[in-house]
C-alpha cells in the first residue's frame, strides 16, 4: 500500500432514530478524498440486533450507496475508487442512514474529521 496525501476527511457517527427499536446499535462512517482524487469510504455497524445474513442498506441523502451483511451483530462496508470500486462523493452536512427492509435504523451527518 502506498502513502497518499489526504485532501479531505469526513466522518459521521450514526445513532438510532427516535422511532427505532435498535437503541443499542451504533455506527461510524468515514469518507476520505486523497490528493490524487481517489476516494475511500468505510462504514462500521455495531450492536445491531438482527439475524446473521440480514442485509442493511447505506443511504446518503436518501440514495442507496451500498449494502452490508450482518454477522454476529456487526456489519462492515469498505470501498476504494483506486481499486475500481464505486465511491459516492459526500459533503459536510450530508445525512447518512442505515436502513433495514425500508426502515431507517440509524442516522448521522458528516462533519470534518
C-alpha positions in Angstrom: 0.0 0.0 0.0 1.4 3.4 -1.0 1.1 6.6 1.0 -1.3 9.2 -0.3 -1.9 12.8 0.6 -5.3 13.3 2.3 -7.2 16.2 0.9 -10.4 15.8 3.0 -11.7 13.5 5.7 -15.3 13.5 6.7 -16.8 11.4 9.5 -20.3 10.6 10.8 -21.4 9.0 14.0 -24.7 7.3 13.5 -27.2 7.0 16.3 -30.6 5.2 16.4 -33.5 7.3 15.2 -36.2 8.0 17.8 -38.7 5.5 16.2 -36.1 2.7 16.1 -36.2 -0.3 18.3 -32.5 -0.7 17.9 -31.5 1.6 20.7 -28.2 -0.2 21.4 -26.9 0.0 17.8 -24.3 2.5 16.7 -22.3 3.1 13.6 -19.4 5.2 12.3 -18.8 6.3 8.7 -15.6 7.7 7.3 -15.1 9.2 3.8 -11.6 10.2 2.6 -10.6 12.1 -0.5 -7.0 11.9 -1.5 -4.8 14.4 -3.3 -4.9 12.4 -6.5 -8.7 12.5 -6.5 -9.2 8.9 -5.4 -11.7 8.2 -2.6 -12.3 5.6 0.1 -15.3 5.0 2.4 -15.8 2.8 5.4 -18.9 2.1 7.4 -18.9 0.0 10.6 -22.1 -1.0 12.3 -22.1 -2.4 15.9 -24.6 -4.0 18.3 -27.4 -4.4 15.8 -29.9 -6.9 16.9 -30.6 -8.6 13.5 -30.1 -12.2 12.5 -26.9 -13.2 10.7 -27.0 -12.7 6.9 -29.5 -9.8 7.2 -28.8 -7.1 4.7 -28.8 -3.5 5.7 -28.6 -0.5 3.3 -26.4 2.5 3.5 -28.2 5.7 2.3 -26.6 9.1 1.7 -29.2 11.9 1.5 -31.8 9.2 0.9 -30.0 7.5 -2.0 -28.7 3.9 -1.6 -24.9 3.7 -1.9 -24.2 0.2 -0.7 -25.3 -2.9 1.3 -23.8 -4.6 4.3 -24.4 -8.1 5.6 -24.9 -8.6 9.3 -22.8 -11.2 11.1 -22.5 -11.5 14.9 -24.4 -8.2 15.4 -21.9 -6.3 13.3 -21.5 -5.2 9.6 -18.7 -3.6 7.7 -18.5 -1.8 4.3 -15.4 -0.5 2.5 -14.9 0.8 -1.0 -11.9 2.3 -2.7 -12.1 4.1 -6.0 -8.4 3.3 -6.6 -9.4 -0.4 -6.8 -12.1 0.5 -9.4 -14.9 0.3 -6.8 -17.6 2.9 -6.9 -17.4 5.5 -4.1 -20.0 8.3 -3.9 -18.7 11.8 -3.1 -20.1 13.2 0.1 -20.0 16.7 1.6 -20.1 18.2 5.0 -23.6 18.2 6.4 -25.0 15.4 4.3 -27.1 12.8 6.1 -26.1 9.1 6.2 -28.5 6.5 7.3 -28.6 2.7 7.9 -31.9 1.1 6.9 -33.3 -2.4 7.1 -36.2 -3.5 5.0 -37.0 0.1 4.2 -37.0 1.3 7.8 -34.2 3.7 8.9 -32.5 2.4 12.0 -29.6 4.9 12.5 -28.6 8.2 11.1 -26.0 10.9 11.4 -24.4 13.8 9.5 -20.9 14.2 8.0 -18.5 16.6 9.6 -14.8 17.3 9.1 -12.6 14.8 10.9 
